[in-house]
């Protein structure tokens, strides 16, 4: 058939089908299951907004067009209105402030999700508060369970256990006062342990299994307390030696008190009941919803890896939880994953096989290691001893030769390296080591991260800029440490060395804000306020006012600088054309209102241009 005749026949067929469809009554009329989309237009347009972009090329805008989950155009309404089509959704914000989605640069994400289902004891100050928290949690559960009689028995047992546990804490801590001479008060003692491992679970064990071993982890993960049965099962007695990088706290007679610091916790972990895959999957989803509620659209998950914890735990979270969520399309927040440094070769192989991004949701960051412990556990490593404990300078939890060799190999393999350092000596040792790595492996864009950088010796902040180091810091930690750090290392040292954000920026560091959740809650808006004003609750004046940051500096540390700190600045961190349309809408109706009164919550969170909260 000639080409012209073929074309005429095809056109006639199309005309006949169209005519027939018009003659058929509407309820029976044939329709296509989809409507072709015109790719000239946006899926959504934000208008009448006050948009802070975190992009120095265009710091502010009042309109933004989104298509296929990415920013199509941003600027004035005149510049984006031509992208409005018949199917474009318009979101008129009437002046509300819009920010890029927040990035939390340091979380233990699944652990945080697990904590959300446990009894929250943060801020407990008395026995009545302690018991009331447990009672409240059980009451909530009882409302969801029809088996009232069984739960009443459980409630009785849990409350009895709570009373006994509270007294056990006080007895234990009073003994520690005489040993350490650190002056724990009853208030500090009960607060010290933060959120306690699920009392409900332990109560259930009492009722059903008729046995009870107790392990309570301090909120920062660097110290825990075991009861006598747990120590007996673990084989801990007065003949047990302190492991390298850890301490078994003892009485004056050499008997273990139950307090285990840093790598000493490994002695007890094998007897702790493991959390099921189902619970960990639920924890990931719970954590994701909690983060989105706070305006966080990307997290850097440094894993369930602490001194004394098996390297495999983080890998199990990756294989059993994150890969499951990815395959089941349940990921609703972006994650950048770091793995234990001893497993650097496995991380390198994983990236070689898959690239650095498994999808838009899961990114492979690098490796993490520890150099010291924490101030609260008296295990952060300092040049000078702790107050009232002249022989204690803290703990070096990793041998420097081992740390250097693993860092060199990780760096050669192209992995980003993140190392925990809190005390001033630990940070100085790490800065010296970075000099050696650069000398041996050469200059490149490695974005070496120091996690916490909490206490710095004079001049140390200026060394961060030499190699473009990332200071991954947690502003909200200072709300507690403003009071407690002076007790630990002396007021003069604390005020000279603590949370030196302004000095780090001046020294050329890249600041990346995070929460260290669940040590502190995910709450970027509060962290921004803390960095700006440095006023703990009840304080009238800032703690170390010279280290306060501006609003712009604080916002960037939770957005574009945080994205840079994990090599994701090409896709997130600012509202720029081509990047993912991750953003938050605030209740503030103007920039002046926002800058003078940072709100405590977000109105809505969008991920890839779709509303994810509420």
N, C-alpha and C positions, 0 to 999 in steps of 0.2 A: 504493500500500500504506500503511495507517495506520502512524503512527509506532510504536505499541505492538507491532504485528505485526512490523515491521522489526527492532526491538530484540530480540524473542524469537527471530527467525530467526537473527540474528547470534550470539546467545548459544549457540544450539543448535549452530551451525557450529563455534564455538570449542571446545565440549565434545566434539564428535565428533573433531576434530583431536587434542585432548589424549588422548582414550581410545585412538585408533589408535596414537599415538606410544608409549604404554605397552605395547601388545601387540607391537610390533616388537622383535626381539632387539637388545640394546645395540649391537653392532657396526654395525647398519644403521639405528639409531634416528636420526631427524631431529633436528638441533640447530641453534640459531641461531649464526651466526659471531661474535657478540659478546654480552657480558653487560651489560645496562644497569647503569650505575654510579649509586650513590646519592650525590647531591651533598651530602648532609648530612654525609658523613664525609670524613676526611683520606685522602690517598694514602699519607702516611708520618707517623709520630710518633716524635720523638726523646725518649727517656726516660732518667732517671738520668744526666743530663749536667750539666756545669758550663758554662753558656752565658753568655758575655760578649756583651751585645747592642749596645753602643755607642749605646744609646738612653737618654738621661738620665731618661726617664719610667719605665723599668724596666731598671736597669743589668745585673741578673743574672736568670737563670731556670734551671729544671732540666728543662723539657720544652718541646717545640715541635711544632706540627702544621703540615703542609705539604699544600697542595692546588693542583693546576694550576701548579706551579712557584713558588708564592708562599707566604709565611708566612700561615697561616690563623689561628693563635692561638699565643701564647707566654706562659709563666708556670709555674705549678706543674703537677705531674702530675694533680692533682685537677681542674684547670681544662681540661685537654686530653683526659682519658681518655674523655669522652663523645663525642669525635670519632673514636674508633676503631670502624671497621666491620669487616665480614667480610673485605674485601679490603685493609684498611689494613696497611701494612708497619710493624712496630715495630722501631726501632733502639735497643737498650739499650746505652748507652755506659759504664756502670759508673763514672761520675764523670769521664770524660775531658773536657778543656776544649774547648769549641767557640767559635770566633770568627767574626765576619762575614768573608766572602771579602775578601782584601786587594785594595786598589786601588793600582796603580803609576802615579803621577801624571806620569811623564816617561820615555818609552821611544822608541827608534827601532826599532819592532817587527820589521819585515821585515829590516832590517839586522842585528838581533840573531839572527834565524833563519838568515841567511846565514853569520854568524860561527860558529854552532854546527857548520857543516860544514867549517870551515877549520882550519888548524893553530893550536892555541892556544899562543901564546908569552908570555902574561902570566906574570910571575914568573921568566922566564928570567934566570939570573945568570952563565952561562958558555957557552963555545963547545960543550962537551960536552952541556950541557942543551939548547942550541939544536938541535944535530944529532939528539939523542935524541928530541926532540919530533917532528921531521919523520919520522924513521925509524919511530917508533911509529905515526904516522898512516898511513904507506904500508903498514906491516905489516897494520893493520886492514883496509885496502882490499884488499890482496892475498888475504886470507882469504875475501873475498867475490867474488873474480874467479878464474876457472879459467885465465886466460891468464897463467900464472906467468912464462914467459920474457920476455914483453913488459914485465911489471911489474918484473922484476929489472933490466932495462935502465933503466926509468924511475926505479927506486929509486937506482941508481948516479948517474944524472944529477941527480936531486933533491938527493942528499946532497952531490955535488960543488958544486951551485949554492948549497946552504945554507952550505957552508964559505966559498965566495967571497963570498956576501952578508954573512955575519957580519964578514969582514975589511973589506968595503966600508963597513959601518956604522962600524967602529972608525976607519978612515982618515978617513971623512967627519966623524965627531964630534970626532976629535982636531984637525982643522982648525978646526972650529967653536969649540973651546975657546979658541984664540988670537984668534978674531975677536970672540966674544961676551964672553969673559972670565968665563963663568958657572960654570966649574969642573965640567963634567960628568966624572964618573968612568966607568970602563968599566962598572961595575954599573948606574949610573943611565942611561948611554947605551943599553944594551941593553934595559933595562926601559922606557925612555921611549916606545918605539914600540908597546908593548902587543901586541895581536894583529895579526900581519902578514897582508896580503892573500894569499890562498891560494898557498902555495909549491907545492902539488901541481899546481895549475893552471899555474903558471909552469914547473914541471918538464916537464909535458906539452907545453907550447909549445916548449921546447927540443928535445924528442924529435921532435915531429911537424912543427913549422914552421921549425925551424932559425933562429929569431930570438928575441930576448929584449929586451923593454923592461920596466922595473921601476917600479912605483909602490907605495910603502908608506905607509899612512895611520897617523898617530898615533892612539892609542886614543880620544882625545876628539874627533877629526874636525876639529881646527883647524890641523893641520900634517901635511905629508907629505913624502916624499923620492922623487925621480925619478932614475933613472940617466941617463947621457949620451945613450943612444939615445932614451929617452922625451923628453928635453928637445929633442933634435934634431928629432924628429917634430913636437913642439909648437911649434918655432920659438923656443925660449927661449935667448937668448944674452946677452952683456954689454950689448948695445944695447937689450934689452927693459926697458921702464919698469915700476916697481912700480905695480900697479893701486890704485885708491882702496880703502882698507880691507884691503890685503894687502901682503906683503913677500916679495921674492925674496932669500934670503940669499946673500951674495956673499963671495968671497975678498978679500984685501987688494988684489988686482989688478982687482977688479970682475967676475970671472967668476962665474956662478951655481954654487953648490955642489950644487944639487939640492934643498935645503930650501925649501919653499914654505909660506907662512903665510896662513891665512884666504883672502881672495878671490883671492890669487895662485894658489891651487890650481885655479881655473877654467881657467887656461892649459893644464893637463894633462888635464883631465877628458875633453875631446873625443877623446883618443887612447887612452883606456882602454876595453878591451873591455866591452860592456854585458852585464849579467846577463840571461839569458833569462827569459821569462815562466814557463816550467816551473820554473826554479830559484827564482824568487820565490814561486810558489805553494807549492812544497815548504817554502820558508823560513817562510811564514806558519803552516803546519800544525805545523812543527817548533817554532817560537817559542811557539805556543799550548800545545802539550804541555809544553814546558819551564816556562812560567809556571804552569800548573796544578799541576805537580809542586811548585812553591814556594808553593802556596796562593793565587796571584793569580787572581782571577776577572774583573777589569776592568783594562784598561790605557788610559792616555792616550797615544796614538801621535802624537808631534809630527813624525813623518814623516822622510823621507830628505832633509831640507832643511838644508843647511849653507852658510856663506858660500862663494860660488863655484859652488855646485851649481844646476843649472837648476830653475826653479820647476816644470817639467813632471814631474819625477821623482815628486813626491808625488802629483800628479794621476794619473799612470800607475799608481801603486800602488793608488789608489782605484778606478779604472775597470777595470784589468786583473786585480787581485788580490782586493781586498775585495768588489767587486761580483760577481766570479766565485764566490768562496767563499760569498757570501750566496745567490746563485741556485742553487748546487749543494748547499745546506744543509750546508756544511762548517764553518761558524762554531761554535766550541766555547768561545769566550771573548768577553766584551763589550769593545768598543773605542770610544773617543771620539777622533775624528780632528781634528787641527789642520792647516791648510793654510798655504802661504807667504803672508805679508801682501800682497805685491804683487798677488796674485790675489783680493783681498778681494771684488770684485764678483762673481766666479764663485761664491764660497762663498755669498754672499748670495742669488744666483739659485737655487743648488742647494737652499738651505733653504726658499726661497719655494715651490719646486716640490714638495719632498718632506717638509717639516717637519724638525724637528731629529733625528728618529729614523727610520731606514729600517726598523728592526725592533727587537726586544729586544737584538740583537747589535751593531748599528752605529749610533752616534750622531755627529752632526756638531757638533763643539765650537766652532771659531772659527779664528782666524788667529795665526800666530807670526812674529816678526821677531827680528833680532839687533841688539844695540848694540855689543858688543865680542867678544873672543875668549876665550882660556883662560889660566890662570896657567902651566900646563905648557908652553904654546907662547909664553910671554912676550908674549901679545897681549891679556890682560885689561886693561881701562883703569883706571889708578890716578891718584890725586892726586899721588903721589910716584913717582920712578923705580924701576925694578927694581935690585936689589943688583948692584953691579959693572957696571952699564950705565946711566950717568947720563943718557944722552939718550933712553932708552926708557921711556915711560910706558904703553905698550900701544897698542892700535889701536881707533879708533872705526870700525866696519865699515859703518855706515849714517849718512848725513847726517841731522842732527836735524830740519831742515825737512821733508825727505821722510818721515821716521818720524812726525813729528807730524801731517802732513796725512793720511797713510794710516791712522794710528790714529784720527783724528777721523772719517774716512769710515767705517771699520770699525765704530766705536762707534755712530755714527748709524744704521747698518744693523742694529744689534742683535747684532752679532757679539762674542763674547768675545775679548779680546786677551791674548796671552801674549808677553812679550818677554824675550829672553835678556840678562841682565846679571850679570857676575861680579865685576869690579873695583869698588872703592869709589866711584870717580868715575862709572863707568857707572851704578851704582845711584842716586847722587845726581841725575844728569841725568834718569834715568827717573822718579824721584819728583817732580822739578820738572815734568816733562812731564805727569804724571798730574794735578797741580794745574791745569794749563792745560786739559786735556781736560774735567775736571769743571766748570771755570768756563765753558767754551764750550758744552759739550753738556748741562750740568745734572746734578743728582744722580739716580742710579738704581742699581738692583741690577746692576752690571756685572761684579763679581768679577774685576777686572783682575789678571792673573797676572804676577809677576816670576819668571822661570825661573832658578833657582840662588841668587840673592841671597847669594852666597858670602862676599863681603868687604864689610863695611859700615863707613862712617865713623862716628865718635861721634855719637850722636843720631839716626842714620838709622833704626834699628829702631823708634823711637817714631813715625816718620812713616807706617809701614805701616797703623796703626790708623785714621788720619784718614779714609781712604776705603775701609776694609775690604779692603785688598789681600791677595791670596794670595801667600804665600811658598812657591813650589814648590821644595823643597830635597831634596838627596840625601845622607843621613847617611853612607853608606859611602865617599863621596869623601874624607871627612876621615881615613880610615884611611891613605891615601897622603899627603895634604897635611899631616898633623901633622908629618911629617919634611921634606917637600920645600918647603912654603910658606915656611918660614924661610929656606931657601936662595935663594928667588926674591925675597921682599920684605922679608926681615929678621925675626928672631924676635920683636922687640917689636911690629912692625906685625901680624904674623901672629896673635899671641896676643891682640891688641886687637880684631881685626876679623873673625875667621874663624868661620863656621858658628855664628852667634849665635842658636841656636834659642830658648833661654830668653828672651833679650832681645826677640826678635820676638813671642813669645807675650805677654809682658808689655806690649809696645807695641800689642797689639790685632790683630796679624796672624793670618790663618788659615794654619796650617801644613799643607802637603800633602806627604807623603813620596813619593819615587820613587827610581829607580835610575840613570836615564840609560843604561840598557842599550842597546848592549853596552859602553859605557864602564866601567860596573861591572855585575856580574851581578845579575839579578833575585833578590832574597833578602830579603823583608820581615822575616823573623824576625831575620836578622843586622842589618838596618838598625835595628830596634827596640832590639836590644842596644847597637848603636853609639851611638844617641841617648841611651840611659840612662847608659852608662858611659864613652864617648869614650876607649877604650883601644885603640890600635893593637896589632897583634901584638908581644909582647915588652915592652910597657910595663907598669909597675907602678902608675902613677898616671894619672888622666885628663888629657887635653889640654883645657885651659880648663874646669875642673870647674864653674865658675859657670854654664855653659851646658848642663849635663846636664838631661835631662827625666825625668819619672816614667814608669812603665809605662803608666798610663792615658793620659797625654798622647801618648806614642809610638804606642800602639794607635790612638787616634783619628786621628792624622795619616796613618795607613795605611788608615783605614776611612771613618768618617763625614765627617771634615774633607776627606779626599781626594775624596769624592763631592760634597760642597758645592763644592769647587774647580772642578768641571767640570759643574755644574748637573745632577748625577744623584742628588742626595740624596733625591729623591722616590721612587726605585726601588731604590737600592742603598746600601751603606755602613753599614747597621745591620740587625739582625734585629728588624724591627718588622712588625706586621700589615699586609699588603698589599704589602710589598716582595718582590722576588725572593728566593727561598730559596737564596742563595749563601753557603756557609759552609765552614769548614775544621775538621777534627778533629785535635787535637794529641795527642802521646803522654803529655803531663802528665795525671796522674790526679786532680789537685785544683788549686784556684786558688793555694794556698800553694806547691805544688811549681812551678807555672808562674812565679809572681812571683819566686821565689828562683833559678830556673834555667830561663831561656827556652831551649826546645829548638832544635836546629838544623834540624829538618825537620818536615813535617806528615805525619800518618798518611793523611789522605784529604781530597780537595777535592770539594765538591758545587756544581753550578751548576743553578739552577732545581730544586733538590731531587733532582737525579740525580747519581750518583757519576761524576765526570769524571776523577779520579785516585785510586788507581792503576787 
